[in-house]
Amino acid sequence: MIKYTHAPDIQKISKEVIEELRWNHIPIEHVAFIRSFGSSARRTIARCHALGKAMQIGMGRKKGFYLIEVISEKFDKLPSNEQLKVIIHELMHIPKSFGGGFIHHNKVHNESVEQVYNHYCNLKKEIKPISDEEERRWF
C-alpha cells in the first residue's frame, strides 16, 4: 500500500528554482509537493501530475493545479545534485499556459534538464557570494 506525506523540503527547493530561473508561469501556491512510500514503480524517481481541464471545470477551479511526487525509496538515496535535477525535470513538465496540460519527454529529457541545471548553477554562482565558512573550507 502506498503512503503519501507532504514534502515541504521539495516545495522549498522548487520555490528556489522557480524564483531563480524566473519561471513566473508556475505559481507555487497552485503546486503541491508530496513524498510517496511503497511504490512498486521500477524506474520512476518522481512524477508530475496535472489536473486536466475537465476536472478543473468540474471542480470549479479557474487555474490549473499540479502535483510533484517524489518516490522516497528512489529519490531520497540520490545525491543532492541529482535530486535537484529530478526536481527541475518535474517542474519542466509544467507548461507556460499552466492550464492543466503537460510537456512531454520529447522536450523534457536528460539533455534539456542538464542545460537548465547548468544554467541554474551558473545563476547561483553569480548571485550568491561565497560565505566565510565556505571560503575557509577551500584554504
DRENTORKOL-3810 file (N, C-alpha, C; in nm, 4 decimals):
REM DRENTORKOL-3810
@n.u->0.0838; n.v->-0.1180; n.w->0.0000; ca.u->0.0000; ca.v->0.0000; ca.w->0.0000; c.u->0.0889; c.v->0.1252; c.w->0.0000
@n.u->0.0589; n.v->0.2166; n.w->-0.0888; ca.u->0.1373; ca.v->0.3403; ca.w->-0.0988; c.u->0.0892; c.v->0.4396; c.w->0.0060
@n.u->0.1843; n.v->0.5039; n.w->0.0714; ca.u->0.1529; ca.v->0.6095; ca.w->0.1674; c.u->0.2101; c.v->0.7403; c.w->0.1152
@n.u->0.1431; n.v->0.8489; n.w->0.1453; ca.u->0.1833; ca.v->0.9818; ca.w->0.0986; c.u->0.1967; c.v->1.0772; c.w->0.2162
@n.u->0.2979; n.v->1.1632; n.w->0.2086; ca.u->0.3122; ca.v->1.2718; ca.w->0.3057; c.u->0.3448; c.v->1.3994; c.w->0.2284
@n.u->0.3145; n.v->1.5109; n.w->0.2904; ca.u->0.3546; ca.v->1.6379; ca.w->0.2304; c.u->0.5070; c.v->1.6448; c.w->0.2299
@n.u->0.5617; n.v->1.7172; n.w->0.1332; ca.u->0.7077; ca.v->1.7261; ca.w->0.1189; c.u->0.7507; c.v->1.8732; c.w->0.1177
@n.u->0.7518; n.v->1.9373; n.w->0.2349; ca.u->0.7906; ca.v->2.0788; ca.w->0.2388; c.u->0.9339; c.v->2.1031; c.w->0.1932
@n.u->1.0221; n.v->2.0041; n.w->0.2076; ca.u->1.1601; ca.v->2.0196; ca.w->0.1599; c.u->1.1638; c.v->2.0311; c.w->0.0074
@n.u->1.0809; n.v->1.9532; n.w->-0.0598; ca.u->1.0747; ca.v->1.9591; ca.w->-0.2060; c.u->1.0114; c.v->2.0912; c.w->-0.2493
@n.u->0.9114; n.v->2.1350; n.w->-0.1760; ca.u->0.8481; ca.v->2.2632; ca.w->-0.2060; c.u->0.9483; c.v->2.3780; c.w->-0.1929
@n.u->1.0294; n.v->2.3750; n.w->-0.0883; ca.u->1.1278; ca.v->2.4808; ca.w->-0.0656; c.u->1.2302; c.v->2.4869; c.w->-0.1796
@n.u->1.2815; n.v->2.3723; n.w->-0.2194; ca.u->1.3785; ca.v->2.3675; ca.w->-0.3292; c.u->1.3127; c.v->2.4136; c.w->-0.4587
@n.u->1.1916; n.v->2.3672; n.w->-0.4830; ca.u->1.1184; ca.v->2.4050; ca.w->-0.6049; c.u->1.0938; c.v->2.5546; c.w->-0.6100
@n.u->1.0569; n.v->2.6118; n.w->-0.4983; ca.u->1.0330; ca.v->2.7566; ca.w->-0.4910; c.u->1.1598; c.v->2.8330; c.w->-0.5273
@n.u->1.2722; n.v->2.7868; n.w->-0.4758; ca.u->1.4006; ca.v->2.8498; ca.w->-0.5061; c.u->1.4341; c.v->2.8392; c.w->-0.6544
@n.u->1.4109; n.v->2.7223; n.w->-0.7131; ca.u->1.4364; ca.v->2.7013; ca.w->-0.8560; c.u->1.3475; c.v->2.7926; c.w->-0.9392
@n.u->1.2195; n.v->2.7945; n.w->-0.9062; ca.u->1.1224; ca.v->2.8766; ca.w->-0.9796; c.u->1.1610; c.v->3.0238; c.w->-0.9742
@n.u->1.1995; n.v->3.0710; n.w->-0.8567; ca.u->1.2382; ca.v->3.2119; ca.w->-0.8413; c.u->1.3685; c.v->3.2423; c.w->-0.9138
@n.u->1.4673; n.v->3.1571; n.w->-0.8980; ca.u->1.5992; ca.v->3.1804; ca.w->-0.9583; c.u->1.5921; c.v->3.1800; c.w->-1.1104
@n.u->1.5142; n.v->3.0867; n.w->-1.1662; ca.u->1.5020; ca.v->3.0761; ca.w->-1.3110; c.u->1.3943; c.v->3.1690; c.w->-1.3674
@n.u->1.3279; n.v->3.2398; n.w->-1.2781; ca.u->1.2194; ca.v->3.3327; ca.w->-1.3156; c.u->1.1109; c.v->3.2618; c.w->-1.3965
@n.u->1.0740; n.v->3.1439; n.w->-1.3502; ca.u->0.9651; ca.v->3.0699; ca.w->-1.4109; c.u->0.8337; c.v->3.1211; c.w->-1.3519
@n.u->0.8009; n.v->3.2444; n.w->-1.3854; ca.u->0.6841; ca.v->3.3108; ca.w->-1.3289; c.u->0.5529; c.v->3.2463; c.w->-1.3711
@n.u->0.5574; n.v->3.1587; n.w->-1.4695; ca.u->0.4363; ca.v->3.0894; ca.w->-1.5138; c.u->0.3934; c.v->2.9800; c.w->-1.4154
@n.u->0.4785; n.v->2.9509; n.w->-1.3158; ca.u->0.4451; ca.v->2.8479; ca.w->-1.2173; c.u->0.4136; c.v->2.9146; c.w->-1.0837
@n.u->0.2852; n.v->2.9360; n.w->-1.0545; ca.u->0.2502; ca.v->2.9909; ca.w->-0.9233; c.u->0.2609; c.v->2.8799; c.w->-0.8176
@n.u->0.3586; n.v->2.8921; n.w->-0.7306; ca.u->0.3903; ca.v->2.7863; ca.w->-0.6340; c.u->0.2699; c.v->2.7489; c.w->-0.5477
@n.u->0.1794; n.v->2.8444; n.w->-0.5277; ca.u->0.0613; ca.v->2.8157; ca.w->-0.4442; c.u->-0.0385; c.v->2.7230; c.w->-0.5142
@n.u->-0.0174; n.v->2.6971; n.w->-0.6417; ca.u->-0.1037; ca.v->2.6054; ca.w->-0.7167; c.u->-0.0302; c.v->2.4761; c.w->-0.7543
@n.u->0.0758; n.v->2.4475; n.w->-0.6788; ca.u->0.1511; ca.v->2.3235; ca.w->-0.6974; c.u->0.1671; c.v->2.2595; c.w->-0.5597
@n.u->0.1340; n.v->2.1331; n.w->-0.5496; ca.u->0.1523; ca.v->2.0594; ca.w->-0.4244; c.u->0.2726; c.v->1.9673; c.w->-0.4389
@n.u->0.3335; n.v->1.9345; n.w->-0.3272; ca.u->0.4538; ca.v->1.8512; ca.w->-0.3269; c.u->0.4357; c.v->1.7400; c.w->-0.2244
@n.u->0.4507; n.v->1.6162; n.w->-0.2700; ca.u->0.4344; ca.v->1.5021; ca.w->-0.1805; c.u->0.5490; c.v->1.4041; c.w->-0.1982
@n.u->0.5663; n.v->1.3226; n.w->-0.0955; ca.u->0.6635; ca.v->1.2139; ca.w->-0.0988; c.u->0.5821; c.v->1.0860; c.w->-0.0797
@n.u->0.6032; n.v->0.9889; n.w->-0.1684; ca.u->0.5321; ca.v->0.8617; ca.w->-0.1562; c.u->0.6270; c.v->0.7547; c.w->-0.1047
@n.u->0.5682; n.v->0.6591; n.w->-0.0352; ca.u->0.6410; ca.v->0.5457; ca.w->0.0220; c.u->0.5687; c.v->0.4179; c.w->-0.0199
@n.u->0.6437; n.v->0.3209; n.w->-0.0689; ca.u->0.5853; ca.v->0.1918; ca.w->-0.1018; c.u->0.5431; c.v->0.1757; c.w->-0.2461
@n.u->0.5902; n.v->0.2608; n.w->-0.3347; ca.u->0.5553; ca.v->0.2485; ca.w->-0.4759; c.u->0.6252; c.v->0.1272; c.w->-0.5357
@n.u->0.5568; n.v->0.0599; n.w->-0.6263; ca.u->0.6178; ca.v->-0.0540; ca.w->-0.6945; c.u->0.6774; c.v->-0.0129; c.w->-0.8294
@n.u->0.6757; n.v->0.1160; n.w->-0.8592; ca.u->0.7335; ca.v->0.1651; ca.w->-0.9852; c.u->0.8814; c.v->0.1283; c.w->-0.9890
@n.u->0.9239; n.v->0.0743; n.w->-1.1010; ca.u->1.0619; ca.v->0.0260; ca.w->-1.1107; c.u->1.1623; c.v->0.1357; c.w->-1.1420
@n.u->1.1342; n.v->0.2129; n.w->-1.2459; ca.u->1.2340; ca.v->0.3105; ca.w->-1.2917; c.u->1.1917; c.v->0.4542; c.w->-1.2653
@n.u->1.0846; n.v->0.4745; n.w->-1.1951; ca.u->1.0331; ca.v->0.6090; ca.w->-1.1718; c.u->1.0879; c.v->0.6637; c.w->-1.0408
@n.u->1.1446; n.v->0.7841; n.w->-1.0486; ca.u->1.2002; ca.v->0.8508; ca.w->-0.9313; c.u->1.1026; c.v->0.9563; c.w->-0.8806
@n.u->1.0323; n.v->1.0182; n.w->-0.9734; ca.u->0.9373; ca.v->1.1246; ca.w->-0.9395; c.u->0.8347; c.v->1.1348; c.w->-1.0515
@n.u->0.7256; n.v->1.2042; n.w->-1.0198; ca.u->0.6188; ca.v->1.2234; ca.w->-1.1184; c.u->0.5631; c.v->1.3640; c.w->-1.1062
@n.u->0.5157; n.v->1.4131; n.w->-1.2186; ca.u->0.4401; ca.v->1.5379; ca.w->-1.2210; c.u->0.2977; c.v->1.5027; c.w->-1.2618
@n.u->0.2034; n.v->1.5311; n.w->-1.1752; ca.u->0.0626; ca.v->1.5039; ca.w->-1.2034; c.u->-0.0059; c.v->1.6365; c.w->-1.2372
@n.u->-0.0923; n.v->1.6324; n.w->-1.3373; ca.u->-0.1657; ca.v->1.7530; ca.w->-1.3774; c.u->-0.3147; c.v->1.7308; c.w->-1.3564
@n.u->-0.3815; n.v->1.8360; n.w->-1.3142; ca.u->-0.5268; ca.v->1.8324; ca.w->-1.3051; c.u->-0.5801; c.v->1.8817; c.w->-1.4383
@n.u->-0.6364; n.v->1.7903; n.w->-1.5165; ca.u->-0.6826; ca.v->1.8226; ca.w->-1.6509; c.u->-0.7955; c.v->1.9238; c.w->-1.6536
@n.u->-0.8177; n.v->1.9801; n.w->-1.7698; ca.u->-0.9168; ca.v->2.0864; ca.w->-1.7887; c.u->-1.0567; c.v->2.0426; c.w->-1.7449
@n.u->-1.0981; n.v->1.9209; n.w->-1.7824; ca.u->-1.2312; ca.v->1.8737; ca.w->-1.7453; c.u->-1.2469; c.v->1.8681; c.w->-1.5934
@n.u->-1.1453; n.v->1.8185; n.w->-1.5241; ca.u->-1.1503; ca.v->1.8138; ca.w->-1.3770; c.u->-1.1530; c.v->1.9549; c.w->-1.3181
@n.u->-1.0750; n.v->2.0457; n.w->-1.3773; ca.u->-1.0747; ca.v->2.1843; ca.w->-1.3288; c.u->-1.2144; c.v->2.2450; c.w->-1.3383
@n.u->-1.2775; n.v->2.2247; n.w->-1.4536; ca.u->-1.4122; ca.v->2.2789; ca.w->-1.4739; c.u->-1.5087; c.v->2.2141; c.w->-1.3751
@n.u->-1.5008; n.v->2.0819; n.w->-1.3614; ca.u->-1.5874; ca.v->2.0098; ca.w->-1.2698; c.u->-1.5712; c.v->2.0532; c.w->-1.1252
@n.u->-1.4498; n.v->2.0920; n.w->-1.0881; ca.u->-1.4219; ca.v->2.1359; ca.w->-0.9514; c.u->-1.4387; c.v->2.2861; c.w->-0.9330
@n.u->-1.4698; n.v->2.3552; n.w->-1.0414; ca.u->-1.4867; ca.v->2.4995; ca.w->-1.0331; c.u->-1.3567; c.v->2.5757; c.w->-1.0155
@n.u->-1.2460; n.v->2.5165; n.w->-1.0589; ca.u->-1.1147; ca.v->2.5832; ca.w->-1.0494; c.u->-1.0929; c.v->2.6702; c.w->-1.1717
@n.u->-1.0407; n.v->2.7882; n.w->-1.1488; ca.u->-1.0103; ca.v->2.8787; ca.w->-1.2600; c.u->-0.8656; c.v->2.8635; c.w->-1.3063
@n.u->-0.7807; n.v->2.8111; n.w->-1.2220; ca.u->-0.6392; ca.v->2.7918; ca.w->-1.2545; c.u->-0.6067; c.v->2.6427; c.w->-1.2541
@n.u->-0.5000; n.v->2.6091; n.w->-1.3229; ca.u->-0.4520; ca.v->2.4722; ca.w->-1.3219; c.u->-0.3997; c.v->2.4346; c.w->-1.1842
@n.u->-0.3739; n.v->2.3083; n.w->-1.1688; ca.u->-0.3158; ca.v->2.2591; ca.w->-1.0440; c.u->-0.2245; c.v->2.1428; c.w->-1.0788
@n.u->-0.1067; n.v->2.1425; n.w->-1.0200; ca.u->-0.0088; ca.v->2.0380; ca.w->-1.0455; c.u->0.0386; c.v->1.9789; c.w->-0.9133
@n.u->0.0839; n.v->1.8564; n.w->-0.9215; ca.u->0.1344; ca.v->1.7860; ca.w->-0.8047; c.u->0.2675; c.v->1.7228; c.w->-0.8425
@n.u->0.3702; n.v->1.7521; n.w->-0.7657; ca.u->0.5004; ca.v->1.6889; ca.w->-0.7851; c.u->0.5143; c.v->1.5828; c.w->-0.6760
@n.u->0.5359; n.v->1.4606; n.w->-0.7203; ca.u->0.5524; ca.v->1.3476; ca.w->-0.6282; c.u->0.6937; c.v->1.2936; c.w->-0.6412
@n.u->0.7633; n.v->1.2802; n.w->-0.5301; ca.u->0.8926; ca.v->1.2118; ca.w->-0.5308; c.u->0.8726; c.v->1.0773; c.w->-0.4618
@n.u->0.9334; n.v->0.9749; n.w->-0.5185; ca.u->0.9206; ca.v->0.8401; ca.w->-0.4642; c.u->1.0387; c.v->0.8179; c.w->-0.3700
@n.u->1.0082; n.v->0.8142; n.w->-0.2429; ca.u->1.1090; ca.v->0.8156; ca.w->-0.1378; c.u->1.2183; c.v->0.7112; c.w->-0.1572
@n.u->1.1801; n.v->0.5895; n.w->-0.1863; ca.u->1.2777; ca.v->0.4801; ca.w->-0.1965; c.u->1.3847; c.v->0.5071; c.w->-0.3018
@n.u->1.3517; n.v->0.5821; n.w->-0.4044; ca.u->1.4475; ca.v->0.6125; ca.w->-0.5115; c.u->1.5089; c.v->0.7515; c.w->-0.4928
@n.u->1.4233; n.v->0.8493; n.w->-0.4732; ca.u->1.4659; ca.v->0.9892; ca.w->-0.4688; c.u->1.5580; c.v->1.0173; c.w->-0.3507
@n.u->1.5219; n.v->0.9715; n.w->-0.2336; ca.u->1.5966; ca.v->1.0062; ca.w->-0.1124; c.u->1.7382; c.v->0.9501; c.w->-0.1099
@n.u->1.7661; n.v->0.8490; n.w->-0.1906; ca.u->1.9004; ca.v->0.7891; ca.w->-0.1965; c.u->1.9954; c.v->0.8663; c.w->-0.2878
@n.u->1.9395; n.v->0.9544; n.w->-0.3706; ca.u->2.0216; ca.v->1.0281; ca.w->-0.4677; c.u->2.1053; c.v->1.1356; c.w->-0.3996
@n.u->2.2223; n.v->1.1679; n.w->-0.4554; ca.u->2.2978; ca.v->1.2837; ca.w->-0.4058; c.u->2.2170; c.v->1.4115; c.w->-0.4327
@n.u->2.2447; n.v->1.5155; n.w->-0.3593; ca.u->2.1641; ca.v->1.6381; ca.w->-0.3674; c.u->2.1612; c.v->1.6990; c.w->-0.5077
@n.u->2.2715; n.v->1.6916; n.w->-0.5817; ca.u->2.2702; ca.v->1.7489; ca.w->-0.7170; c.u->2.1764; c.v->1.6708; c.w->-0.8092
@n.u->2.1686; n.v->1.5398; n.w->-0.7910; ca.u->2.0771; ca.v->1.4586; ca.w->-0.8725; c.u->1.9321; c.v->1.4817; c.w->-0.8297
@n.u->1.9096; n.v->1.5018; n.w->-0.7004; ca.u->1.7751; ca.v->1.5362; ca.w->-0.6532; c.u->1.7295; c.v->1.6669; c.w->-0.7169
@n.u->1.8200; n.v->1.7635; n.w->-0.7226; ca.u->1.7872; ca.v->1.8918; ca.w->-0.7838; c.u->1.7513; c.v->1.8734; c.w->-0.9312
@n.u->1.8251; n.v->1.7916; n.w->-1.0019; ca.u->1.7942; ca.v->1.7644; ca.w->-1.1436; c.u->1.6564; c.v->1.7011; c.w->-1.1580
@n.u->1.6218; n.v->1.6113; n.w->-1.0675; ca.u->1.4901; ca.v->1.5472; ca.w->-1.0719; c.u->1.3809; c.v->1.6512; c.w->-1.0505
@n.u->1.4000; n.v->1.7397; n.w->-0.9554; ca.u->1.3011; ca.v->1.8444; ca.w->-0.9285; c.u->1.2876; c.v->1.9362; c.w->-1.0498
@n.u->1.3999; n.v->1.9769; n.w->-1.1067; ca.u->1.3972; ca.v->2.0606; ca.w->-1.2276; c.u->1.3224; c.v->1.9869; c.w->-1.3386
@n.u->1.3524; n.v->1.8601; n.w->-1.3560; ca.u->1.2862; ca.v->1.7792; ca.w->-1.4585; c.u->1.1342; c.v->1.7834; c.w->-1.4412
@n.u->1.0872; n.v->1.7601; n.w->-1.3201; ca.u->0.9425; ca.v->1.7581; ca.w->-1.2965; c.u->0.8803; c.v->1.8960; c.w->-1.3180
@n.u->0.9474; n.v->2.0014; n.w->-1.2755; ca.u->0.8952; ca.v->2.1372; ca.w->-1.2973; c.u->0.8908; c.v->2.1721; c.w->-1.4462
@n.u->0.9842; n.v->2.1170; n.w->-1.5220; ca.u->0.9869; ca.v->2.1441; ca.w->-1.6662; c.u->0.8661; c.v->2.0847; c.w->-1.7391
@n.u->0.7984; n.v->1.9902; n.w->-1.6777; ca.u->0.6781; ca.v->1.9331; ca.w->-1.7381; c.u->0.5601; c.v->2.0305; c.w->-1.7352
@n.u->0.5673; n.v->2.1335; n.w->-1.6516; ca.u->0.4565; ca.v->2.2285; ca.w->-1.6374; c.u->0.4656; c.v->2.3333; c.w->-1.7488
@n.u->0.3638; n.v->2.3415; n.w->-1.8347; ca.u->0.3693; ca.v->2.4358; ca.w->-1.9474; c.u->0.3451; c.v->2.5800; c.w->-1.9043
@n.u->0.3876; n.v->2.6723; n.w->-1.9900; ca.u->0.3705; ca.v->2.8148; ca.w->-1.9610; c.u->0.2243; c.v->2.8541; c.w->-1.9461
@n.u->0.1346; n.v->2.7815; n.w->-2.0108; ca.u->-0.0085; ca.v->2.8131; ca.w->-2.0001; c.u->-0.0640; c.v->2.7807; c.w->-1.8616
@n.u->0.0029; n.v->2.6923; n.w->-1.7901; ca.u->-0.0402; ca.v->2.6464; ca.w->-1.6568; c.u->-0.1888; c.v->2.6113; c.w->-1.6578
@n.u->-0.2299; n.v->2.5446; n.w->-1.7633; ca.u->-0.3716; ca.v->2.5181; ca.w->-1.7807; c.u->-0.4140; c.v->2.3748; c.w->-1.7551
@n.u->-0.3254; n.v->2.2923; n.w->-1.7041; ca.u->-0.3597; ca.v->2.1533; ca.w->-1.6797; c.u->-0.2942; c.v->2.0593; c.w->-1.7786
@n.u->-0.2258; n.v->2.1147; n.w->-1.8777; ca.u->-0.1542; ca.v->2.0338; ca.w->-1.9755; c.u->-0.0211; c.v->1.9859; c.w->-1.9207
@n.u->0.0574; n.v->1.9281; n.w->-2.0095; ca.u->0.1791; ca.v->1.8611; ca.w->-1.9681; c.u->0.2791; c.v->1.8660; c.w->-2.0824
@n.u->0.4035; n.v->1.9032; n.w->-2.0551; ca.u->0.5094; ca.v->1.8994; ca.w->-2.1558; c.u->0.5718; c.v->1.7596; c.w->-2.1504
@n.u->0.5728; n.v->1.6926; n.w->-2.2632; ca.u->0.6150; ca.v->1.5523; ca.w->-2.2687; c.u->0.7666; c.v->1.5364; c.w->-2.2789
@n.u->0.8094; n.v->1.4107; n.w->-2.2726; ca.u->0.9516; ca.v->1.3793; ca.w->-2.2692; c.u->1.0255; c.v->1.4046; c.w->-2.3999
@n.u->0.9550; n.v->1.4397; n.w->-2.5060; ca.u->1.0280; ca.v->1.4787; ca.w->-2.6268; c.u->1.0946; c.v->1.6154; c.w->-2.6069
@n.u->1.0477; n.v->1.6927; n.w->-2.5101; ca.u->1.1092; ca.v->1.8224; ca.w->-2.4764; c.u->1.1791; c.v->1.8188; c.w->-2.3400
@n.u->1.1282; n.v->1.7403; n.w->-2.2493; ca.u->1.1877; ca.v->1.7279; ca.w->-2.1151; c.u->1.2635; c.v->1.5952; c.w->-2.1124
@n.u->1.3947; n.v->1.6045; n.w->-2.1329; ca.u->1.4789; ca.v->1.4851; ca.w->-2.1379; c.u->1.6132; c.v->1.5193; c.w->-2.0741
@n.u->1.7002; n.v->1.4215; n.w->-2.0652; ca.u->1.8275; ca.v->1.4399; ca.w->-1.9939; c.u->1.9055; c.v->1.5623; c.w->-2.0418
@n.u->1.9144; n.v->1.5803; n.w->-2.1731; ca.u->1.9927; ca.v->1.6921; ca.w->-2.2273; c.u->1.9317; c.v->1.8274; c.w->-2.1888
@n.u->1.8003; n.v->1.8406; n.w->-2.2024; ca.u->1.7359; ca.v->1.9688; ca.w->-2.1696; c.u->1.7417; c.v->1.9963; c.w->-2.0188
@n.u->1.7262; n.v->1.8916; n.w->-1.9398; ca.u->1.7347; ca.v->1.9081; ca.w->-1.7939; c.u->1.8764; c.v->1.9488; c.w->-1.7558
@n.u->1.9747; n.v->1.8878; n.w->-1.8162; ca.u->2.1155; ca.v->1.9210; ca.w->-1.7866; c.u->2.1447; c.v->2.0673; c.w->-1.8212
@n.u->2.0911; n.v->2.1147; n.w->-1.9331; ca.u->2.1107; ca.v->2.2549; ca.w->-1.9719; c.u->2.0494; c.v->2.3493; c.w->-1.8681
@n.u->1.9279; n.v->2.3198; n.w->-1.8257; ca.u->1.8611; ca.v->2.4049; ca.w->-1.7265; c.u->1.9345; c.v->2.3962; c.w->-1.5931
@n.u->1.9763; n.v->2.2773; n.w->-1.5548; ca.u->2.0513; ca.v->2.2589; ca.w->-1.4300; c.u->2.1798; c.v->2.3423; c.w->-1.4319
@n.u->2.2550; n.v->2.3364; n.w->-1.5409; ca.u->2.3794; ca.v->2.4136; ca.w->-1.5521; c.u->2.3519; c.v->2.5635; c.w->-1.5474
@n.u->2.2460; n.v->2.6058; n.w->-1.6149; ca.u->2.2070; ca.v->2.7469; ca.w->-1.6125; c.u->2.1723; c.v->2.7897; c.w->-1.4693
@n.u->2.0969; n.v->2.7080; n.w->-1.4004; ca.u->2.0597; ca.v->2.7359; ca.w->-1.2607; c.u->2.1855; c.v->2.7473; c.w->-1.1736
@n.u->2.2765; n.v->2.6531; n.w->-1.1875; ca.u->2.4003; ca.v->2.6550; ca.w->-1.1080; c.u->2.4821; c.v->2.7800; c.w->-1.1383
@n.u->2.4877; n.v->2.8202; n.w->-1.2650; ca.u->2.5607; ca.v->2.9424; ca.w->-1.3015; c.u->2.4950; c.v->3.0656; c.w->-1.2404
@n.u->2.3643; n.v->3.0700; n.w->-1.2407; ca.u->2.2938; ca.v->3.1827; ca.w->-1.1777; c.u->2.3238; c.v->3.1875; c.w->-1.0289
@n.u->2.3237; n.v->3.0722; n.w->-0.9649; ca.u->2.3511; ca.v->3.0663; ca.w->-0.8212; c.u->2.4933; c.v->3.1138; c.w->-0.7911
@n.u->2.5878; n.v->3.0813; n.w->-0.8775; ca.u->2.7269; ca.v->3.1243; ca.w->-0.8578; c.u->2.7396; c.v->3.2752; c.w->-0.8718
@n.u->2.6692; n.v->3.3307; n.w->-0.9688; ca.u->2.6781; ca.v->3.4748; ca.w->-0.9943; c.u->2.6165; c.v->3.5569; c.w->-0.8823
@n.u->2.5079; n.v->3.5104; n.w->-0.8296; ca.u->2.4322; ca.v->3.5901; ca.w->-0.7333; c.u->2.4776; c.v->3.5653; c.w->-0.5900
@n.u->2.5075; n.v->3.4412; n.w->-0.5570; ca.u->2.5376; ca.v->3.4059; ca.w->-0.4192; c.u->2.6869; c.v->3.4236; c.w->-0.3910
@n.u->2.7226; n.v->3.5189; n.w->-0.3065; ca.u->2.8633; ca.v->3.5320; ca.w->-0.2703; c.u->2.9062; c.v->3.4142; c.w->-0.1821
@n.u->3.0314; n.v->3.3831; n.w->-0.1871; ca.u->3.0839; ca.v->3.2733; ca.w->-0.1054; c.u->3.0907; c.v->3.3203; c.w->0.0389
@n.u->3.0383; n.v->3.2395; n.w->0.1279; ca.u->3.0406; ca.v->3.2738; ca.w->0.2703; c.u->3.1812; c.v->3.2517; c.w->0.3252
@n.u->3.2095; n.v->3.3122; n.w->0.4403; ca.u->3.3392; ca.v->3.2934; ca.w->0.5053; c.u->3.3647; c.v->3.1464; c.w->0.5359
@n.u->3.2592; n.v->3.0778; n.w->0.5792; ca.u->3.2730; ca.v->2.9363; ca.w->0.6119; c.u->3.3116; c.v->2.8550; c.w->0.4891
@n.u->3.2474; n.v->2.8827; n.w->0.3748; ca.u->3.2804; ca.v->2.8113; ca.w->0.2521; c.u->3.4233; c.v->2.8428; c.w->0.2076
@n.u->3.4627; n.v->2.9679; n.w->0.2225; ca.u->3.5972; ca.v->3.0081; ca.w->0.1825; c.u->3.7024; c.v->2.9367; c.w->0.2671
@n.u->3.6784; n.v->2.9225; n.w->0.3977; ca.u->3.7726; ca.v->2.8550; ca.w->0.4857; c.u->3.7912; c.v->2.7083; c.w->0.4479
@n.u->3.6866; n.v->2.6464; n.w->0.3935; ca.u->3.6980; ca.v->2.5060; ca.w->0.3534; c.u->3.7932; c.v->2.4886; c.w->0.2372
@n.u->3.8097; n.v->2.5932; n.w->0.1542; ca.u->3.8955; ca.v->2.5818; ca.w->0.0375; c.u->4.0404; c.v->2.6133; c.w->0.0678
@n.u->4.0685; n.v->2.6756; n.w->0.1816; ca.u->4.2058; ca.v->2.7152; ca.w->0.2119; c.u->4.2570; c.v->2.6507; c.w->0.3374
END
